[in-house]
Amino acid sequence: MIRPFRIAASVSALAIAMPALAQVSPDAATETAKDDIVVTAARSILPANALPLTIDIVGKSELDQQMSISGSVIDSIATLTPSFSPTRQKMSGAGETLRGRSPLYAINGIPQTTPLRDGSRDGFTIDGFFIDRVEVIYGSNALQGVGGTGGIVNQVTVAPPTAEGFGGRVLLQGNADNDFHKDGLGGKAAGLVQYRKDRFDATVGAAYEKRAVFYDGDGRRVGVNLTQGETQDSKTLSLFGRFGYQLGDTGRIDLIASRYEMKVDGDYIAVAGDKTAGLPTSATRGNPPLKPAESRTESVALSVTDTDLGGGNFVSQLFFNRTRDTFGGEPVTQATFQDPTIAPVGTLFDQSQNRSRKLGFKISYERAVPGFEALTGTLGFDALFDKTEQRLIATNRVWVPPSDFRSLAPFAQLNLALFDEKLRLAGGARWENVQIRIDDFQTLASTTVTTANPNAYGGVMVGGGKPKFDDVLLNGGIIFEPWKGIRAYASYAEGFTVADIGRITRAIGKPGIDLDNYLDISPVISNNREIGVEVKRGPLDTSVTYFWSSSNKGQVLVNGGAGIFNVIRQRVEIEGLEVNAGVRMPIDGLRLSVGYAHIKGRYDASATPDGTAGTDLDGANISPDRLNLAASFNRGAVSARVQTNFYLSRTFRSSEIVLDPRNRFGGYDLTDASIRYQTGLGGFTFSVQNLFDKQYIDYASATQRPTDNFFNFAGRGRNFTLSWDYRF
């Protein structure tokens, strides 16, 4: 199995990951597959074998190894997880899915996603240096609240120090492309200091990274996407602080704050490729118009927890989060922004910026029912207030009107153990009560319709409103474990998210629309049904999972031209198979693993929708099938890993509309390697990404926009990283 280990989590899983519950060291979480490990993302302190849904835990050592190869948390998780889309290696994660649906990114349970207007920057909100482990929860879930219909990627930050006095960690890292171009050299420096005195502890740190220009397997610069933003040719600064105080023997209060900013240097402009000839988009030195793309996230969370309050476990969290994502400007998008009342058509240049802020709290209490200890109950209440808008910052116009989201959600969960815990039943419900408020607004003035720009908004007035939705979201599951380490489970869970309100409202081109009764902004209610078998005995660690999900009014991204995607609301059906196997070999420290995912997604694309899903989801909405192979070695001071990911070919078909055959995906495979040696002076790691310097066009480019020669991005070629880290 490619991932460190696979465990089960209940349909009550929610990535709350409260700091006080992070009682397992990162390395233990990676290297020990024990059923008594407390998975904080499950919002329960029940053992893992009590919970009927799959979760993957990527511990600190595994995460650091992958980050030395790819450079980011999201690239690391996507590499390890067969049912995750291959990343675009851009600042934007648009179109990157988990099990064919959008995942919810969270930090210690704080949602980073902005569902009202998804800017797709939520994968880059904290530096991985400050992450102890990542918890990946699969599938829609009744207790996840808004977002995460594909699952949750929860990043758990560093735990508080346990020893009195000072400690910490430092990291120095250098990076180079295969030919050691001057502009292909990058680096990173990070440090963390921890202090504990009696009941008080503090952790503070900073990480700075200069990412170089990327080069493909043919030695050409990888093309830049000025609008969505780049991770290449960028600088990031991440700050982190954690302050805690022990309240008695079992209680604790924590304050965690972080700030993350990524800025593109803006030293390059795009050079068109040629999709017909297979020539990728490239880049040359130049000054992009207006302000280069950048992203900024600030987050503060205050938690109070008690692991033995009235015989139960109490968890509470109050959080504030705000983001500001600036998108660059490039000529291909500018027809959408024209307004003759400001400047002659064709002369106006503009760019947009997402602004979002969240305020919320989460509270839960779990304990065995008095007098009936085999039954464990959880009660909780979540609240979230989100305000998001998208403005054109050069002319101070509104593209997406300010949208207020309010969610109030009480929930309850039960878990019953029978026959000496060989059989367990789990189930619960969450009442999701949502209101969205949008004032009256006017769409952009653009009226010119061309092949490249069909977005003719026309400057129409749209009546605002306060649409409300409420629904009881159910979940249930069963686990049968006749022998320790051999389990079968089945589950059903309903998930909830808001459609991308921003894309929908900004694209309204007809007068007389009233948002109070505009069905396109109704929520997405998805369900996830899953059956799994797991064998975890001796040297063997194997799991097979089959899942299927559907949503009657799902959201599908469709290309609206000019690099702008719109949302359509149709029935979506997804099913898939995941197989993971790992085995410890007779050679001490050697482990072989394999992972496979087959995912099929369809939607109703007919002109008169009848609920029949007959058209394949394209590359903007679903990942390719994948086969992962890996060999890892860990003994004494040496650890090493070689991994190959095979992204398998895919052809998109339809019984309703004609699909462009040029979007067929031919597939490719990539091999990475890493070796680490631990000394008394620290650990030295040498990693190679794309070991065989494979030239390839990334999945997103190969399956979308077949006539857009500025959207034909090659993947990164062979890349070297040398790291030194030291703990004190």
Sequence and secondary structure as in RCSB ss.txt:
>XXXX:A:sequence
MIRPFRIAASVSALAIAMPALAQVSPDAATETAKDDIVVTAARSILPANALPLTIDIVGKSELDQQMSISGSVID
SIATLTPSFSPTRQKMSGAGETLRGRSPLYAINGIPQTTPLRDGSRDGFTIDGFFIDRVEVIYGSNALQGVGGTG
GIVNQVTVAPPTAEGFGGRVLLQGNADNDFHKDGLGGKAAGLVQYRKDRFDATVGAAYEKRAVFYDGDGRRVGVN
LTQGETQDSKTLSLFGRFGYQLGDTGRIDLIASRYEMKVDGDYIAVAGDKTAGLPTSATRGNPPLKPAESRTESV
ALSVTDTDLGGGNFVSQLFFNRTRDTFGGEPVTQATFQDPTIAPVGTLFDQSQNRSRKLGFKISYERAVPGFEAL
TGTLGFDALFDKTEQRLIATNRVWVPPSDFRSLAPFAQLNLALFDEKLRLAGGARWENVQIRIDDFQTLASTTVT
TANPNAYGGVMVGGGKPKFDDVLLNGGIIFEPWKGIRAYASYAEGFTVADIGRITRAIGKPGIDLDNYLDISPVI
SNNREIGVEVKRGPLDTSVTYFWSSSNKGQVLVNGGAGIFNVIRQRVEIEGLEVNAGVRMPIDGLRLSVGYAHIK
GRYDASATPDGTAGTDLDGANISPDRLNLAASFNRGAVSARVQTNFYLSRTFRSSEIVLDPRNRFGGYDLTDASI
RYQTGLGGFTFSVQNLFDKQYIDYASATQRPTDNFFNFAGRGRNFTLSWDYRF
>XXXX:A:secstr
  SS EEE  TT  TT  GGG  S HHHHHH   TT   GGGTS S GGG  SEEEEE HHHHHHHHHHHSSHHH
HHHHH TTB    SBS  TT  BTTB EEEEETTEE   GGG  S TT SS GGGEEEEEEEES  TTS BS SS
EEEEEEE     SSEEEEEEEEEEEEETT  GGG EEEEEEEEEEEETTEEEEEEEEEEEE   B TTS B    
TTT BSSSEEEEEEEEEEEEEETTTEEEEEEEEEEEEEE   EEEE  BTTTTB  EEEE   SSS  EEEEEEE
EEEEEEEEETTEEEEEEEEEEEEEEE    GGGGGGG  TTTS TT     EEEEEEEEEEEEEEEEEETTEEEE
EEEEEEEEEEEEEEEEETTTTEEEEEEEEEEEEEEEEEEEEEETTTTEEEEEEEEEEEEEEEE  EE        
SS     TT EEB B  EEEEEEEEEEEEEEEETTEEEEEEEEEEEE   HHHHHHT  STT BGGG GGGS EE
EEEEEEEEEEEETTEEEEEEEEEEEEEEEEEEEE STT EEEEEEEEEEEEEEEEEEEE SSTTEEEEEEEEEEE
EEE   SS  S   EE  TTT    EEEEEEEEEETTEEEEEEEEEE  B   BSSS   GGG B  EEEEEEEE
EEEETTEEEEEEEESTT    B HHHHTS TT TTS  B    EEEEEEEEE 
